[in-house]
Amino acid sequence: MSQFDVTIIGSGPGGYVSAIRCAQLGFKTAIIEKYSTLGGTCLNVGCIPSKALLASSHYYEELQHFADHGIEVSGEVKVNLEKMIARKQAVVDQTSGGVKFLMDKNNITVFNGVGSFESATSVKVTKADGSSEIIESKNIIIATGSKPSNLPFIQLDKDRIITSTEALKLKEVPKHLVIIGGGVIGIELGQVYLRLGAQVSVVEFMDRIIPGMDASLSKELTKVLKKQGMKFYTSHKVQSVERAGDVVTVKAENAKGEIITLEGDYSLVSVGRRPYTDGLNAEKAGVKVTDRGQIEVNDHLQTSASNVYAIGDVVRGAMLAHKAEEEGVMVAEILAGQKPHIDYNLIPGVVYTWPEVAAVGKTEEQLKADGVAYKAGSFPFKALGRARAGGDTDGFVKILADAKTDEVLGVHMIGARCADLIAEAVTAMEFRASAEDISRMSHAHPTFAEAIKEAALAATDNRALHV
Ligand SMILES: Cc1cc2nc3c(=O)[nH]c(=O)nc-3n(C[C@H](O)[C@H](O)[C@H](O)COP(=O)(O)OP(=O)(O)OC[C@H]3O[C@@H](n4cnc5c(N)ncnc54)[C@H](O)[C@@H]3O)c2cc1C
């Protein structure tokens, strides 16, 4: 029987990063993964493949604007979807192979099979061939992640009524893709197929897309995507999704109680994700699962069994890869007797459309609801030399600062390269910077980052320089 200090169930960004940190701290570490490839949702059917397709489709779309730059492309430009999907898969395989390399390098033992608790200190691994073995471990970390959610009345056939997993490997560009749910995943994949030539309609229950983010970002993203041809049906409640042959019919009720009908050849159901604990037998370890299916944890990510911890999508909080990673590191360090800390308010959120959308801290809606007196400063990308030089002028940066102390409370941005620019805001907020602090820092010219300095100037004293 194998014995370990720490055993991690699930090899997503939470699990594998935690395993590396545990090994660095001197623990004899094992990781169990039910699939044959490591990396979890993020590497296999999430962050990485979606970004690969976003990159490929972005290149295709950019080609249409080459003429503006004086570049004439002769001959037909065509999409080869099969090749695009194969490239995506190659990126995924390489990245997953990289995780395997990191496991070996750190002397982490990898078990392939489904992990299920026998007790709080032993886990049975059932392999694909049906054989099993028992692992004994002083501590166990649950990192089993999440799966796509569905609405109870929708029959997913995974062929034409699909989830994000199937949308990452379609064999043809849909003629009309009807997306149910205007959250991050639906909008990102919608833009991929919009760029490749599909008609894309988004049906959203709330009154705006990306509803968790600052309303100004939803508004600007909607405007840009509408200009690109995406259609939106917000405040629409989906009633039914039916397939007949190659036609998928979606019926939804609008705010006036009228039923609209959309006919497409594919429907992507992207209504969120649910924590995944199937087959885990958490109860055998005395680990409590909430009504929402999440593993219940305290502030130290410890479950109701004191030597069992849980991290990532399977516990409360944002379902994001970098949140899972932070938690993985935190638990490893707690086990080593250290005192790590995560500020959940400073976990950034990003939408990898183009323009990119990124945010950290409080939204204006949250500050208003909390009764916090704040000031706001915005700066549009179109006023930046660098944005005009590159032809990427959509969007803005908005900084929200405390009305009295000037401390930055939230940063919201939409525009080129915002996924990377948000790191400056996270850094500033981690050090509890004021808007004036940011405005006094030198930002290289010409860069997109100058929009952050200008927004900080606008928030400090309404003294942006270039508007
Ligand atoms: C299309 C899409 C795009 C996304 N894009 C982004 C993005 O750009 N940025 C971002 O931050 N997040 C993104 N996400 C979310 C991100 O993928 C998740 O937040 C992240 O993967 C969560 O990590 P995790 O380690 O908690 O779980 P997961 O990555 O879900 O990994 C859990 C692993 O545990 C394994 N497992 C489960 N049960 C068992 C068991 N009993 N025994 C053994 N193994 C088991 C699973 O097979 C899986 O490999 C995206 C998600 C999707 C679907």
PDBQT file of the ligand as one rigid body, heavy atoms in Angstrom, charges set to zero:
ROOT
HETATM    1  C1  LIG A 501     -14.500  27.004 -21.889  1.00  0.00    +0.000 C 
HETATM    2  C2  LIG A 501     -13.882  27.454 -20.602  1.00  0.00    +0.000 A 
HETATM    3  C3  LIG A 501     -12.996  28.505 -20.594  1.00  0.00    +0.000 A 
HETATM    4  C4  LIG A 501     -12.407  28.916 -19.417  1.00  0.00    +0.000 A 
HETATM    5  N1  LIG A 501     -11.527  29.954 -19.461  1.00  0.00    +0.000 NA
HETATM    6  C5  LIG A 501     -10.950  30.373 -18.320  1.00  0.00    +0.000 A 
HETATM    7  C6  LIG A 501     -10.001  31.425 -18.358  1.00  0.00    +0.000 A 
HETATM    8  O1  LIG A 501      -9.679  31.969 -19.414  1.00  0.00    +0.000 OA
HETATM    9  N2  LIG A 501      -9.422  31.802 -17.182  1.00  0.00    +0.000 N 
HETATM   10  C7  LIG A 501      -9.765  31.219 -15.991  1.00  0.00    +0.000 A 
HETATM   11  O2  LIG A 501      -9.236  31.615 -14.959  1.00  0.00    +0.000 OA
HETATM   12  N3  LIG A 501     -10.656  30.217 -15.933  1.00  0.00    +0.000 NA
HETATM   13  C8  LIG A 501     -11.250  29.781 -17.072  1.00  0.00    +0.000 A 
HETATM   14  N4  LIG A 501     -12.137  28.732 -17.018  1.00  0.00    +0.000 N 
HETATM   15  C9  LIG A 501     -12.427  28.136 -15.702  1.00  0.00    +0.000 C 
HETATM   16  C10 LIG A 501     -11.297  27.184 -15.288  1.00  0.00    +0.000 C 
HETATM   17  O3  LIG A 501     -11.149  26.177 -16.254  1.00  0.00    +0.000 OA
HETATM   18  C11 LIG A 501     -11.602  26.579 -13.931  1.00  0.00    +0.000 C 
HETATM   19  O4  LIG A 501     -11.863  27.602 -13.000  1.00  0.00    +0.000 OA
HETATM   20  C12 LIG A 501     -10.423  25.753 -13.429  1.00  0.00    +0.000 C 
HETATM   21  O5  LIG A 501     -10.124  24.723 -14.324  1.00  0.00    +0.000 OA
HETATM   22  C13 LIG A 501     -10.737  25.175 -12.057  1.00  0.00    +0.000 C 
HETATM   23  O6  LIG A 501      -9.645  24.426 -11.633  1.00  0.00    +0.000 OA
HETATM   24  P1  LIG A 501      -9.785  23.227 -10.603  1.00  0.00    +0.000 P 
HETATM   25  O7  LIG A 501      -8.399  22.746 -10.356  1.00  0.00    +0.000 OA
HETATM   26  O8  LIG A 501     -10.608  23.636  -9.458  1.00  0.00    +0.000 OA
HETATM   27  O9  LIG A 501     -10.646  22.108 -11.355  1.00  0.00    +0.000 OA
HETATM   28  P2  LIG A 501     -10.606  21.457 -12.798  1.00  0.00    +0.000 P 
HETATM   29  O10 LIG A 501      -9.743  22.202 -13.721  1.00  0.00    +0.000 OA
HETATM   30  O11 LIG A 501     -12.033  21.257 -13.182  1.00  0.00    +0.000 OA
HETATM   31  O12 LIG A 501      -9.901  20.056 -12.555  1.00  0.00    +0.000 OA
HETATM   32  C14 LIG A 501     -10.481  19.048 -11.798  1.00  0.00    +0.000 C 
HETATM   33  C15 LIG A 501      -9.850  17.740 -12.186  1.00  0.00    +0.000 C 
HETATM   34  O13 LIG A 501     -10.238  16.750 -11.246  1.00  0.00    +0.000 OA
HETATM   35  C16 LIG A 501     -10.495  15.542 -11.924  1.00  0.00    +0.000 C 
HETATM   36  N5  LIG A 501     -11.368  14.725 -11.077  1.00  0.00    +0.000 N 
HETATM   37  C17 LIG A 501     -12.635  14.998 -10.686  1.00  0.00    +0.000 A 
HETATM   38  N6  LIG A 501     -13.091  14.053  -9.855  1.00  0.00    +0.000 NA
HETATM   39  C18 LIG A 501     -12.095  13.150  -9.723  1.00  0.00    +0.000 A 
HETATM   40  C19 LIG A 501     -11.947  11.950  -8.979  1.00  0.00    +0.000 A 
HETATM   41  N7  LIG A 501     -12.918  11.502  -8.167  1.00  0.00    +0.000 N 
HETATM   42  N8  LIG A 501     -10.783  11.275  -9.088  1.00  0.00    +0.000 NA
HETATM   43  C20 LIG A 501      -9.785  11.723  -9.879  1.00  0.00    +0.000 A 
HETATM   44  N9  LIG A 501      -9.856  12.860 -10.589  1.00  0.00    +0.000 NA
HETATM   45  C21 LIG A 501     -10.996  13.573 -10.502  1.00  0.00    +0.000 A 
HETATM   46  C22 LIG A 501     -11.153  15.988 -13.205  1.00  0.00    +0.000 C 
HETATM   47  O14 LIG A 501     -11.074  14.980 -14.192  1.00  0.00    +0.000 OA
HETATM   48  C23 LIG A 501     -10.312  17.216 -13.544  1.00  0.00    +0.000 C 
HETATM   49  O15 LIG A 501      -9.210  16.875 -14.323  1.00  0.00    +0.000 OA
HETATM   50  C24 LIG A 501     -12.716  28.273 -18.195  1.00  0.00    +0.000 A 
HETATM   51  C25 LIG A 501     -13.600  27.188 -18.187  1.00  0.00    +0.000 A 
HETATM   52  C26 LIG A 501     -14.177  26.789 -19.378  1.00  0.00    +0.000 A 
HETATM   53  C27 LIG A 501     -15.106  25.613 -19.360  1.00  0.00    +0.000 C 
ENDROOT
TORSDOF 0
